[in-house]
Amino acid sequence: QVQLVESGGGLVQPGGSLRLSCAASRSLSSFAVMGWYRQAPGKERDMVARVSLGSGIKYADSGKGRFTISTDMAKNTFYLQMNSLKSEDTAVYYCNAEDLGSTTTYWGQGTQVTVSS
């Protein structure tokens, strides 16, 4: 069973930055897709950023120019760098990975990001 463990959430002021990490229990090269999603209270879980073998990197419009997804293959970890944070970025952030060669997906436990002064 693959485990994805997130870290890096917290409270930040508007305009600030956070970097979320997602550590996987196996090599990132075994995944076809890795991504970040978020869910605000009362709302659906939405894609924030994803990187896939077939489609490259995609960002939701809400994060373009502010968020960056990256990977560290040596550490089996991928990241979401979030800059210029806004109050509307407040949500629980989840990392996600999809197996290479199947549709099996995995989710992290979620990490709270709160943007508030």
Jmol script that loads the backbone (N, CA, C; Angstrom):
load data "model"
ATOM      1  N   GLN A   1       0.837  -1.177   0.000  1.00  0.00           N
ATOM      2  CA  GLN A   1       0.000   0.000   0.000  1.00  0.00           C
ATOM      3  C   GLN A   1       0.887   1.247   0.000  1.00  0.00           C
ATOM      4  N   VAL A   2       0.623   2.132  -0.941  1.00  0.00           N
ATOM      5  CA  VAL A   2       1.401   3.361  -1.038  1.00  0.00           C
ATOM      6  C   VAL A   2       0.913   4.361   0.001  1.00  0.00           C
ATOM      7  N   GLN A   3       1.852   5.015   0.626  1.00  0.00           N
ATOM      8  CA  GLN A   3       1.514   6.090   1.556  1.00  0.00           C
ATOM      9  C   GLN A   3       2.036   7.412   1.031  1.00  0.00           C
ATOM     10  N   LEU A   4       1.197   8.428   1.142  1.00  0.00           N
ATOM     11  CA  LEU A   4       1.580   9.796   0.815  1.00  0.00           C
ATOM     12  C   LEU A   4       1.426  10.610   2.092  1.00  0.00           C
ATOM     13  N   VAL A   5       2.511  11.229   2.520  1.00  0.00           N
ATOM     14  CA  VAL A   5       2.494  11.982   3.769  1.00  0.00           C
ATOM     15  C   VAL A   5       2.792  13.448   3.475  1.00  0.00           C
ATOM     16  N   GLU A   6       1.833  14.299   3.786  1.00  0.00           N
ATOM     17  CA  GLU A   6       1.971  15.719   3.524  1.00  0.00           C
ATOM     18  C   GLU A   6       2.511  16.456   4.736  1.00  0.00           C
ATOM     19  N   SER A   7       3.138  17.588   4.450  1.00  0.00           N
ATOM     20  CA  SER A   7       3.596  18.480   5.512  1.00  0.00           C
ATOM     21  C   SER A   7       3.719  19.883   4.933  1.00  0.00           C
ATOM     22  N   GLY A   8       3.830  20.856   5.826  1.00  0.00           N
ATOM     23  CA  GLY A   8       4.096  22.218   5.385  1.00  0.00           C
ATOM     24  C   GLY A   8       2.934  23.185   5.471  1.00  0.00           C
ATOM     25  N   GLY A   9       1.761  22.703   5.839  1.00  0.00           N
ATOM     26  CA  GLY A   9       0.642  23.616   5.977  1.00  0.00           C
ATOM     27  C   GLY A   9       0.779  24.499   7.208  1.00  0.00           C
ATOM     28  N   GLY A  10      -0.152  25.441   7.343  1.00  0.00           N
ATOM     29  CA  GLY A  10      -0.118  26.312   8.507  1.00  0.00           C
ATOM     30  C   GLY A  10      -0.866  27.599   8.274  1.00  0.00           C
ATOM     31  N   LEU A  11      -0.631  28.536   9.162  1.00  0.00           N
ATOM     32  CA  LEU A  11      -1.252  29.857   9.101  1.00  0.00           C
ATOM     33  C   LEU A  11      -0.258  30.845   8.512  1.00  0.00           C
ATOM     34  N   VAL A  12      -0.703  31.595   7.528  1.00  0.00           N
ATOM     35  CA  VAL A  12       0.166  32.577   6.886  1.00  0.00           C
ATOM     36  C   VAL A  12      -0.654  33.823   6.588  1.00  0.00           C
ATOM     37  N   GLN A  13       0.004  34.968   6.587  1.00  0.00           N
ATOM     38  CA  GLN A  13      -0.678  36.213   6.274  1.00  0.00           C
ATOM     39  C   GLN A  13      -0.868  36.355   4.767  1.00  0.00           C
ATOM     40  N   PRO A  14      -1.857  37.115   4.353  1.00  0.00           N
ATOM     41  CA  PRO A  14      -2.019  37.381   2.914  1.00  0.00           C
ATOM     42  C   PRO A  14      -0.738  37.949   2.325  1.00  0.00           C
ATOM     43  N   GLY A  15      -0.388  37.449   1.145  1.00  0.00           N
ATOM     44  CA  GLY A  15       0.855  37.846   0.501  1.00  0.00           C
ATOM     45  C   GLY A  15       2.034  36.965   0.852  1.00  0.00           C
ATOM     46  N   GLY A  16       1.871  36.104   1.831  1.00  0.00           N
ATOM     47  CA  GLY A  16       2.953  35.241   2.261  1.00  0.00           C
ATOM     48  C   GLY A  16       3.106  34.004   1.394  1.00  0.00           C
ATOM     49  N   SER A  17       4.036  33.143   1.807  1.00  0.00           N
ATOM     50  CA  SER A  17       4.350  31.933   1.040  1.00  0.00           C
ATOM     51  C   SER A  17       4.359  30.706   1.948  1.00  0.00           C
ATOM     52  N   LEU A  18       4.076  29.573   1.336  1.00  0.00           N
ATOM     53  CA  LEU A  18       4.193  28.276   2.004  1.00  0.00           C
ATOM     54  C   LEU A  18       4.669  27.260   0.974  1.00  0.00           C
ATOM     55  N   ARG A  19       5.378  26.257   1.442  1.00  0.00           N
ATOM     56  CA  ARG A  19       5.730  25.137   0.579  1.00  0.00           C
ATOM     57  C   ARG A  19       5.200  23.863   1.202  1.00  0.00           C
ATOM     58  N   LEU A  20       4.330  23.206   0.475  1.00  0.00           N
ATOM     59  CA  LEU A  20       3.798  21.920   0.899  1.00  0.00           C
ATOM     60  C   LEU A  20       4.659  20.799   0.327  1.00  0.00           C
ATOM     61  N   SER A  21       4.833  19.767   1.129  1.00  0.00           N
ATOM     62  CA  SER A  21       5.596  18.598   0.695  1.00  0.00           C
ATOM     63  C   SER A  21       4.716  17.360   0.752  1.00  0.00           C
ATOM     64  N   CYS A  22       4.958  16.436  -0.157  1.00  0.00           N
ATOM     65  CA  CYS A  22       4.258  15.155  -0.165  1.00  0.00           C
ATOM     66  C   CYS A  22       5.307  14.057  -0.345  1.00  0.00           C
ATOM     67  N   ALA A  23       5.569  13.328   0.717  1.00  0.00           N
ATOM     68  CA  ALA A  23       6.561  12.262   0.680  1.00  0.00           C
ATOM     69  C   ALA A  23       5.876  10.939   0.380  1.00  0.00           C
ATOM     70  N   ALA A  24       6.337  10.270  -0.670  1.00  0.00           N
ATOM     71  CA  ALA A  24       5.755   8.993  -1.082  1.00  0.00           C
ATOM     72  C   ALA A  24       6.580   7.835  -0.534  1.00  0.00           C
ATOM     73  N   SER A  25       5.906   6.701  -0.327  1.00  0.00           N
ATOM     74  CA  SER A  25       6.586   5.534   0.243  1.00  0.00           C
ATOM     75  C   SER A  25       7.270   4.684  -0.824  1.00  0.00           C
ATOM     76  N   ARG A  26       7.214   5.135  -2.075  1.00  0.00           N
ATOM     77  CA  ARG A  26       7.954   4.440  -3.122  1.00  0.00           C
ATOM     78  C   ARG A  26       8.381   5.453  -4.190  1.00  0.00           C
ATOM     79  N   SER A  27       9.141   5.014  -5.140  1.00  0.00           N
ATOM     80  CA  SER A  27       9.717   5.899  -6.143  1.00  0.00           C
ATOM     81  C   SER A  27       8.651   6.668  -6.919  1.00  0.00           C
ATOM     82  N   LEU A  28       8.918   7.960  -7.122  1.00  0.00           N
ATOM     83  CA  LEU A  28       7.991   8.780  -7.905  1.00  0.00           C
ATOM     84  C   LEU A  28       7.919   8.309  -9.355  1.00  0.00           C
ATOM     85  N   SER A  29       8.920   7.600  -9.813  1.00  0.00           N
ATOM     86  CA  SER A  29       8.927   7.117 -11.194  1.00  0.00           C
ATOM     87  C   SER A  29       7.869   6.048 -11.439  1.00  0.00           C
ATOM     88  N   SER A  30       7.229   5.564 -10.363  1.00  0.00           N
ATOM     89  CA  SER A  30       6.180   4.553 -10.506  1.00  0.00           C
ATOM     90  C   SER A  30       4.798   5.173 -10.679  1.00  0.00           C
ATOM     91  N   PHE A  31       4.747   6.491 -10.666  1.00  0.00           N
ATOM     92  CA  PHE A  31       3.479   7.195 -10.809  1.00  0.00           C
ATOM     93  C   PHE A  31       3.374   7.838 -12.186  1.00  0.00           C
ATOM     94  N   ALA A  32       2.171   7.775 -12.746  1.00  0.00           N
ATOM     95  CA  ALA A  32       1.924   8.446 -14.008  1.00  0.00           C
ATOM     96  C   ALA A  32       1.550   9.907 -13.793  1.00  0.00           C
ATOM     97  N   VAL A  33       0.913  10.176 -12.670  1.00  0.00           N
ATOM     98  CA  VAL A  33       0.436  11.522 -12.364  1.00  0.00           C
ATOM     99  C   VAL A  33       0.664  11.805 -10.887  1.00  0.00           C
ATOM    100  N   MET A  34       1.091  13.026 -10.601  1.00  0.00           N
ATOM    101  CA  MET A  34       1.183  13.506  -9.223  1.00  0.00           C
ATOM    102  C   MET A  34       0.554  14.886  -9.171  1.00  0.00           C
ATOM    103  N   GLY A  35      -0.166  15.157  -8.108  1.00  0.00           N
ATOM    104  CA  GLY A  35      -0.833  16.451  -8.083  1.00  0.00           C
ATOM    105  C   GLY A  35      -1.233  16.900  -6.703  1.00  0.00           C
ATOM    106  N   TRP A  36      -1.724  18.114  -6.685  1.00  0.00           N
ATOM    107  CA  TRP A  36      -2.245  18.743  -5.477  1.00  0.00           C
ATOM    108  C   TRP A  36      -3.678  19.181  -5.723  1.00  0.00           C
ATOM    109  N   TYR A  37      -4.517  18.935  -4.709  1.00  0.00           N
ATOM    110  CA  TYR A  37      -5.909  19.338  -4.738  1.00  0.00           C
ATOM    111  C   TYR A  37      -6.201  20.108  -3.459  1.00  0.00           C
ATOM    112  N   ARG A  38      -7.291  20.837  -3.453  1.00  0.00           N
ATOM    113  CA  ARG A  38      -7.688  21.519  -2.227  1.00  0.00           C
ATOM    114  C   ARG A  38      -9.206  21.499  -2.085  1.00  0.00           C
ATOM    115  N   GLN A  39      -9.620  21.570  -0.837  1.00  0.00           N
ATOM    116  CA  GLN A  39     -11.052  21.566  -0.538  1.00  0.00           C
ATOM    117  C   GLN A  39     -11.332  22.566   0.565  1.00  0.00           C
ATOM    118  N   ALA A  40     -12.100  23.575   0.227  1.00  0.00           N
ATOM    119  CA  ALA A  40     -12.534  24.576   1.201  1.00  0.00           C
ATOM    120  C   ALA A  40     -13.850  24.121   1.816  1.00  0.00           C
ATOM    121  N   PRO A  41     -14.192  24.621   2.993  1.00  0.00           N
ATOM    122  CA  PRO A  41     -15.446  24.207   3.652  1.00  0.00           C
ATOM    123  C   PRO A  41     -16.650  24.437   2.760  1.00  0.00           C
ATOM    124  N   GLY A  42     -17.469  23.401   2.608  1.00  0.00           N
ATOM    125  CA  GLY A  42     -18.679  23.510   1.823  1.00  0.00           C
ATOM    126  C   GLY A  42     -18.476  23.462   0.321  1.00  0.00           C
ATOM    127  N   LYS A  43     -17.244  23.215  -0.108  1.00  0.00           N
ATOM    128  CA  LYS A  43     -16.955  23.193  -1.544  1.00  0.00           C
ATOM    129  C   LYS A  43     -16.385  21.847  -1.954  1.00  0.00           C
ATOM    130  N   GLU A  44     -16.370  21.615  -3.263  1.00  0.00           N
ATOM    131  CA  GLU A  44     -15.809  20.389  -3.793  1.00  0.00           C
ATOM    132  C   GLU A  44     -14.279  20.441  -3.765  1.00  0.00           C
ATOM    133  N   ARG A  45     -13.691  19.255  -3.866  1.00  0.00           N
ATOM    134  CA  ARG A  45     -12.237  19.171  -3.954  1.00  0.00           C
ATOM    135  C   ARG A  45     -11.818  19.474  -5.399  1.00  0.00           C
ATOM    136  N   ASP A  46     -10.951  20.448  -5.549  1.00  0.00           N
ATOM    137  CA  ASP A  46     -10.544  20.902  -6.877  1.00  0.00           C
ATOM    138  C   ASP A  46      -9.048  20.716  -7.102  1.00  0.00           C
ATOM    139  N   MET A  47      -8.692  20.473  -8.339  1.00  0.00           N
ATOM    140  CA  MET A  47      -7.285  20.363  -8.702  1.00  0.00           C
ATOM    141  C   MET A  47      -6.615  21.728  -8.599  1.00  0.00           C
ATOM    142  N   VAL A  48      -5.421  21.747  -8.046  1.00  0.00           N
ATOM    143  CA  VAL A  48      -4.623  22.962  -7.948  1.00  0.00           C
ATOM    144  C   VAL A  48      -3.482  22.918  -8.957  1.00  0.00           C
ATOM    145  N   ALA A  49      -2.767  21.804  -8.976  1.00  0.00           N
ATOM    146  CA  ALA A  49      -1.641  21.635  -9.890  1.00  0.00           C
ATOM    147  C   ALA A  49      -1.365  20.142 -10.044  1.00  0.00           C
ATOM    148  N   ARG A  50      -0.926  19.760 -11.239  1.00  0.00           N
ATOM    149  CA  ARG A  50      -0.604  18.355 -11.443  1.00  0.00           C
ATOM    150  C   ARG A  50       0.487  18.242 -12.485  1.00  0.00           C
ATOM    151  N   VAL A  51       1.259  17.168 -12.365  1.00  0.00           N
ATOM    152  CA  VAL A  51       2.296  16.872 -13.341  1.00  0.00           C
ATOM    153  C   VAL A  51       2.081  15.437 -13.792  1.00  0.00           C
ATOM    154  N   SER A  52       2.045  15.232 -15.094  1.00  0.00           N
ATOM    155  CA  SER A  52       1.815  13.891 -15.616  1.00  0.00           C
ATOM    156  C   SER A  52       2.797  13.568 -16.729  1.00  0.00           C
ATOM    157  N   LEU A  53       3.027  12.270 -16.939  1.00  0.00           N
ATOM    158  CA  LEU A  53       3.950  11.840 -17.983  1.00  0.00           C
ATOM    159  C   LEU A  53       3.458  12.256 -19.361  1.00  0.00           C
ATOM    160  N   GLY A  54       2.142  12.197 -19.554  1.00  0.00           N
ATOM    161  CA  GLY A  54       1.608  12.471 -20.883  1.00  0.00           C
ATOM    162  C   GLY A  54       1.314  13.920 -21.173  1.00  0.00           C
ATOM    163  N   SER A  55       0.961  14.669 -20.135  1.00  0.00           N
ATOM    164  CA  SER A  55       0.458  16.029 -20.358  1.00  0.00           C
ATOM    165  C   SER A  55       1.323  17.121 -19.761  1.00  0.00           C
ATOM    166  N   GLY A  56       2.397  16.764 -19.104  1.00  0.00           N
ATOM    167  CA  GLY A  56       3.245  17.786 -18.507  1.00  0.00           C
ATOM    168  C   GLY A  56       2.600  18.389 -17.272  1.00  0.00           C
ATOM    169  N   ILE A  57       2.821  19.673 -17.074  1.00  0.00           N
ATOM    170  CA  ILE A  57       2.330  20.365 -15.886  1.00  0.00           C
ATOM    171  C   ILE A  57       1.098  21.195 -16.226  1.00  0.00           C
ATOM    172  N   LYS A  58       0.104  21.111 -15.333  1.00  0.00           N
ATOM    173  CA  LYS A  58      -1.093  21.933 -15.475  1.00  0.00           C
ATOM    174  C   LYS A  58      -1.391  22.607 -14.151  1.00  0.00           C
ATOM    175  N   TYR A  59      -1.884  23.834 -14.241  1.00  0.00           N
ATOM    176  CA  TYR A  59      -2.297  24.584 -13.063  1.00  0.00           C
ATOM    177  C   TYR A  59      -3.738  25.034 -13.224  1.00  0.00           C
ATOM    178  N   ALA A  60      -4.434  25.064 -12.113  1.00  0.00           N
ATOM    179  CA  ALA A  60      -5.741  25.706 -12.130  1.00  0.00           C
ATOM    180  C   ALA A  60      -5.531  27.199 -12.334  1.00  0.00           C
ATOM    181  N   ASP A  61      -6.504  27.848 -12.939  1.00  0.00           N
ATOM    182  CA  ASP A  61      -6.375  29.288 -13.205  1.00  0.00           C
ATOM    183  C   ASP A  61      -6.124  30.072 -11.918  1.00  0.00           C
ATOM    184  N   SER A  62      -6.685  29.596 -10.825  1.00  0.00           N
ATOM    185  CA  SER A  62      -6.571  30.317  -9.556  1.00  0.00           C
ATOM    186  C   SER A  62      -5.131  30.399  -9.057  1.00  0.00           C
ATOM    187  N   GLY A  63      -4.284  29.464  -9.490  1.00  0.00           N
ATOM    188  CA  GLY A  63      -2.921  29.429  -8.994  1.00  0.00           C
ATOM    189  C   GLY A  63      -1.853  29.787 -10.007  1.00  0.00           C
ATOM    190  N   LYS A  64      -2.242  30.004 -11.245  1.00  0.00           N
ATOM    191  CA  LYS A  64      -1.247  30.310 -12.279  1.00  0.00           C
ATOM    192  C   LYS A  64      -0.456  31.566 -11.928  1.00  0.00           C
ATOM    193  N   GLY A  65       0.857  31.448 -12.053  1.00  0.00           N
ATOM    194  CA  GLY A  65       1.733  32.565 -11.736  1.00  0.00           C
ATOM    195  C   GLY A  65       2.075  32.683 -10.269  1.00  0.00           C
ATOM    196  N   ARG A  66       1.373  31.941  -9.416  1.00  0.00           N
ATOM    197  CA  ARG A  66       1.645  32.008  -7.974  1.00  0.00           C
ATOM    198  C   ARG A  66       2.112  30.665  -7.417  1.00  0.00           C
ATOM    199  N   PHE A  67       1.613  29.571  -7.984  1.00  0.00           N
ATOM    200  CA  PHE A  67       1.922  28.232  -7.468  1.00  0.00           C
ATOM    201  C   PHE A  67       2.865  27.509  -8.428  1.00  0.00           C
ATOM    202  N   THR A  68       3.753  26.686  -7.856  1.00  0.00           N
ATOM    203  CA  THR A  68       4.657  25.890  -8.659  1.00  0.00           C
ATOM    204  C   THR A  68       4.731  24.477  -8.091  1.00  0.00           C
ATOM    205  N   ILE A  69       4.496  23.491  -8.954  1.00  0.00           N
ATOM    206  CA  ILE A  69       4.643  22.099  -8.552  1.00  0.00           C
ATOM    207  C   ILE A  69       6.012  21.613  -9.008  1.00  0.00           C
ATOM    208  N   SER A  70       6.672  20.834  -8.150  1.00  0.00           N
ATOM    209  CA  SER A  70       7.988  20.317  -8.495  1.00  0.00           C
ATOM    210  C   SER A  70       8.187  18.952  -7.847  1.00  0.00           C
ATOM    211  N   THR A  71       9.201  18.254  -8.316  1.00  0.00           N
ATOM    212  CA  THR A  71       9.482  16.924  -7.781  1.00  0.00           C
ATOM    213  C   THR A  71      10.950  16.790  -7.421  1.00  0.00           C
ATOM    214  N   ASP A  72      11.231  15.951  -6.442  1.00  0.00           N
ATOM    215  CA  ASP A  72      12.593  15.563  -6.088  1.00  0.00           C
ATOM    216  C   ASP A  72      12.619  14.046  -6.110  1.00  0.00           C
ATOM    217  N   MET A  73      13.098  13.494  -7.231  1.00  0.00           N
ATOM    218  CA  MET A  73      13.065  12.043  -7.399  1.00  0.00           C
ATOM    219  C   MET A  73      13.924  11.335  -6.368  1.00  0.00           C
ATOM    220  N   ALA A  74      15.030  11.955  -5.970  1.00  0.00           N
ATOM    221  CA  ALA A  74      15.940  11.326  -5.008  1.00  0.00           C
ATOM    222  C   ALA A  74      15.296  11.179  -3.636  1.00  0.00           C
ATOM    223  N   LYS A  75      14.391  12.107  -3.309  1.00  0.00           N
ATOM    224  CA  LYS A  75      13.733  12.069  -1.998  1.00  0.00           C
ATOM    225  C   LYS A  75      12.335  11.458  -2.061  1.00  0.00           C
ATOM    226  N   ASN A  76      11.902  11.033  -3.247  1.00  0.00           N
ATOM    227  CA  ASN A  76      10.533  10.502  -3.414  1.00  0.00           C
ATOM    228  C   ASN A  76       9.499  11.496  -2.892  1.00  0.00           C
ATOM    229  N   THR A  77       9.721  12.755  -3.173  1.00  0.00           N
ATOM    230  CA  THR A  77       8.879  13.819  -2.628  1.00  0.00           C
ATOM    231  C   THR A  77       8.524  14.811  -3.724  1.00  0.00           C
ATOM    232  N   PHE A  78       7.272  15.264  -3.728  1.00  0.00           N
ATOM    233  CA  PHE A  78       6.916  16.366  -4.606  1.00  0.00           C
ATOM    234  C   PHE A  78       6.326  17.491  -3.776  1.00  0.00           C
ATOM    235  N   TYR A  79       6.354  18.676  -4.375  1.00  0.00           N
ATOM    236  CA  TYR A  79       6.116  19.895  -3.624  1.00  0.00           C
ATOM    237  C   TYR A  79       5.092  20.794  -4.317  1.00  0.00           C
ATOM    238  N   LEU A  80       4.524  21.675  -3.526  1.00  0.00           N
ATOM    239  CA  LEU A  80       3.731  22.774  -4.060  1.00  0.00           C
ATOM    240  C   LEU A  80       4.213  24.046  -3.384  1.00  0.00           C
ATOM    241  N   GLN A  81       4.893  24.880  -4.148  1.00  0.00           N
ATOM    242  CA  GLN A  81       5.313  26.182  -3.662  1.00  0.00           C
ATOM    243  C   GLN A  81       4.195  27.172  -3.931  1.00  0.00           C
ATOM    244  N   MET A  82       3.742  27.829  -2.884  1.00  0.00           N
ATOM    245  CA  MET A  82       2.628  28.777  -3.019  1.00  0.00           C
ATOM    246  C   MET A  82       3.102  30.156  -2.581  1.00  0.00           C
ATOM    247  N   ASN A  83       3.036  31.109  -3.491  1.00  0.00           N
ATOM    248  CA  ASN A  83       3.436  32.484  -3.218  1.00  0.00           C
ATOM    249  C   ASN A  83       2.236  33.419  -3.351  1.00  0.00           C
ATOM    250  N   SER A  84       2.401  34.607  -2.827  1.00  0.00           N
ATOM    251  CA  SER A  84       1.348  35.628  -2.922  1.00  0.00           C
ATOM    252  C   SER A  84      -0.007  35.059  -2.507  1.00  0.00           C
ATOM    253  N   LEU A  85      -0.027  34.408  -1.373  1.00  0.00           N
ATOM    254  CA  LEU A  85      -1.244  33.732  -0.927  1.00  0.00           C
ATOM    255  C   LEU A  85      -2.356  34.721  -0.617  1.00  0.00           C
ATOM    256  N   LYS A  86      -3.573  34.270  -0.901  1.00  0.00           N
ATOM    257  CA  LYS A  86      -4.764  35.071  -0.686  1.00  0.00           C
ATOM    258  C   LYS A  86      -5.692  34.346   0.281  1.00  0.00           C
ATOM    259  N   SER A  87      -6.623  35.081   0.857  1.00  0.00           N
ATOM    260  CA  SER A  87      -7.558  34.460   1.801  1.00  0.00           C
ATOM    261  C   SER A  87      -8.352  33.337   1.126  1.00  0.00           C
ATOM    262  N   GLU A  88      -8.615  33.484  -0.148  1.00  0.00           N
ATOM    263  CA  GLU A  88      -9.388  32.462  -0.855  1.00  0.00           C
ATOM    264  C   GLU A  88      -8.596  31.183  -1.115  1.00  0.00           C
ATOM    265  N   ASP A  89      -7.315  31.195  -0.793  1.00  0.00           N
ATOM    266  CA  ASP A  89      -6.504  29.970  -0.897  1.00  0.00           C
ATOM    267  C   ASP A  89      -6.673  29.089   0.344  1.00  0.00           C
ATOM    268  N   THR A  90      -7.371  29.597   1.342  1.00  0.00           N
ATOM    269  CA  THR A  90      -7.597  28.824   2.560  1.00  0.00           C
ATOM    270  C   THR A  90      -8.384  27.559   2.254  1.00  0.00           C
ATOM    271  N   ALA A  91      -7.824  26.419   2.636  1.00  0.00           N
ATOM    272  CA  ALA A  91      -8.439  25.127   2.349  1.00  0.00           C
ATOM    273  C   ALA A  91      -7.582  24.027   2.964  1.00  0.00           C
ATOM    274  N   VAL A  92      -8.117  22.819   2.925  1.00  0.00           N
ATOM    275  CA  VAL A  92      -7.301  21.646   3.201  1.00  0.00           C
ATOM    276  C   VAL A  92      -6.696  21.199   1.872  1.00  0.00           C
ATOM    277  N   TYR A  93      -5.394  21.025   1.847  1.00  0.00           N
ATOM    278  CA  TYR A  93      -4.678  20.643   0.638  1.00  0.00           C
ATOM    279  C   TYR A  93      -4.306  19.167   0.719  1.00  0.00           C
ATOM    280  N   TYR A  94      -4.568  18.466  -0.376  1.00  0.00           N
ATOM    281  CA  TYR A  94      -4.299  17.028  -0.458  1.00  0.00           C
ATOM    282  C   TYR A  94      -3.342  16.743  -1.616  1.00  0.00           C
ATOM    283  N   CYS A  95      -2.390  15.866  -1.376  1.00  0.00           N
ATOM    284  CA  CYS A  95      -1.603  15.397  -2.500  1.00  0.00           C
ATOM    285  C   CYS A  95      -2.200  14.089  -3.019  1.00  0.00           C
ATOM    286  N   ASN A  96      -1.908  13.820  -4.265  1.00  0.00           N
ATOM    287  CA  ASN A  96      -2.535  12.710  -4.978  1.00  0.00           C
ATOM    288  C   ASN A  96      -1.526  12.124  -5.951  1.00  0.00           C
ATOM    289  N   ALA A  97      -1.592  10.817  -6.126  1.00  0.00           N
ATOM    290  CA  ALA A  97      -0.732  10.167  -7.120  1.00  0.00           C
ATOM    291  C   ALA A  97      -1.491   9.016  -7.766  1.00  0.00           C
ATOM    292  N   GLU A  98      -1.232   8.826  -9.042  1.00  0.00           N
ATOM    293  CA  GLU A  98      -1.888   7.764  -9.811  1.00  0.00           C
ATOM    294  C   GLU A  98      -0.842   6.796 -10.323  1.00  0.00           C
ATOM    295  N   ASP A  99      -1.105   5.505 -10.137  1.00  0.00           N
ATOM    296  CA  ASP A  99      -0.152   4.477 -10.553  1.00  0.00           C
ATOM    297  C   ASP A  99       0.124   4.525 -12.053  1.00  0.00           C
ATOM    298  N   LEU A 100       1.354   4.257 -12.415  1.00  0.00           N
ATOM    299  CA  LEU A 100       1.714   4.085 -13.812  1.00  0.00           C
ATOM    300  C   LEU A 100       1.137   2.762 -14.295  1.00  0.00           C
ATOM    301  N   GLY A 101       0.350   2.785 -15.364  1.00  0.00           N
ATOM    302  CA  GLY A 101      -0.202   1.561 -15.928  1.00  0.00           C
ATOM    303  C   GLY A 101      -1.518   1.112 -15.346  1.00  0.00           C
ATOM    304  N   SER A 102      -2.086   1.880 -14.434  1.00  0.00           N
ATOM    305  CA  SER A 102      -3.409   1.544 -13.900  1.00  0.00           C
ATOM    306  C   SER A 102      -4.107   2.835 -13.485  1.00  0.00           C
ATOM    307  N   THR A 103      -5.330   2.692 -13.010  1.00  0.00           N
ATOM    308  CA  THR A 103      -6.082   3.867 -12.566  1.00  0.00           C
ATOM    309  C   THR A 103      -6.102   3.990 -11.050  1.00  0.00           C
ATOM    310  N   THR A 104      -5.310   3.184 -10.378  1.00  0.00           N
ATOM    311  CA  THR A 104      -5.257   3.249  -8.915  1.00  0.00           C
ATOM    312  C   THR A 104      -4.686   4.581  -8.477  1.00  0.00           C
ATOM    313  N   THR A 105      -5.405   5.251  -7.582  1.00  0.00           N
ATOM    314  CA  THR A 105      -4.943   6.536  -7.082  1.00  0.00           C
ATOM    315  C   THR A 105      -4.783   6.496  -5.570  1.00  0.00           C
ATOM    316  N   TYR A 106      -3.939   7.371  -5.089  1.00  0.00           N
ATOM    317  CA  TYR A 106      -3.638   7.458  -3.668  1.00  0.00           C
ATOM    318  C   TYR A 106      -3.791   8.911  -3.230  1.00  0.00           C
ATOM    319  N   TRP A 107      -4.188   9.083  -1.982  1.00  0.00           N
ATOM    320  CA  TRP A 107      -4.354  10.418  -1.413  1.00  0.00           C
ATOM    321  C   TRP A 107      -3.582  10.540  -0.118  1.00  0.00           C
ATOM    322  N   GLY A 108      -3.057  11.737   0.114  1.00  0.00           N
ATOM    323  CA  GLY A 108      -2.490  12.043   1.400  1.00  0.00           C
ATOM    324  C   GLY A 108      -3.603  12.345   2.391  1.00  0.00           C
ATOM    325  N   GLN A 109      -3.201  12.587   3.633  1.00  0.00           N
ATOM    326  CA  GLN A 109      -4.174  12.797   4.702  1.00  0.00           C
ATOM    327  C   GLN A 109      -4.733  14.216   4.726  1.00  0.00           C
ATOM    328  N   GLY A 110      -4.091  15.107   4.004  1.00  0.00           N
ATOM    329  CA  GLY A 110      -4.539  16.503   3.974  1.00  0.00           C
ATOM    330  C   GLY A 110      -3.778  17.366   4.962  1.00  0.00           C
ATOM    331  N   THR A 111      -3.540  18.598   4.560  1.00  0.00           N
ATOM    332  CA  THR A 111      -2.886  19.558   5.444  1.00  0.00           C
ATOM    333  C   THR A 111      -3.611  20.892   5.318  1.00  0.00           C
ATOM    334  N   GLN A 112      -3.873  21.516   6.446  1.00  0.00           N
ATOM    335  CA  GLN A 112      -4.649  22.758   6.468  1.00  0.00           C
ATOM    336  C   GLN A 112      -3.751  23.944   6.123  1.00  0.00           C
ATOM    337  N   VAL A 113      -4.231  24.754   5.202  1.00  0.00           N
ATOM    338  CA  VAL A 113      -3.602  26.031   4.884  1.00  0.00           C
ATOM    339  C   VAL A 113      -4.616  27.131   5.188  1.00  0.00           C
ATOM    340  N   THR A 114      -4.228  28.046   6.048  1.00  0.00           N
ATOM    341  CA  THR A 114      -5.099  29.158   6.407  1.00  0.00           C
ATOM    342  C   THR A 114      -4.370  30.459   6.108  1.00  0.00           C
ATOM    343  N   VAL A 115      -4.999  31.284   5.287  1.00  0.00           N
ATOM    344  CA  VAL A 115      -4.426  32.575   4.930  1.00  0.00           C
ATOM    345  C   VAL A 115      -5.286  33.651   5.585  1.00  0.00           C
ATOM    346  N   SER A 116      -4.708  34.302   6.566  1.00  0.00           N
ATOM    347  CA  SER A 116      -5.475  35.274   7.334  1.00  0.00           C
ATOM    348  C   SER A 116      -4.537  36.241   8.034  1.00  0.00           C
ATOM    349  N   SER A 117      -5.000  37.460   8.189  1.00  0.00           N
ATOM    350  CA  SER A 117      -4.212  38.443   8.927  1.00  0.00           C
ATOM    351  C   SER A 117      -4.619  38.447  10.396  1.00  0.00           C
TER     352      SER A 117
END
end "model"
wireframe off; spacefill off
backbone 0.3
color backbone group
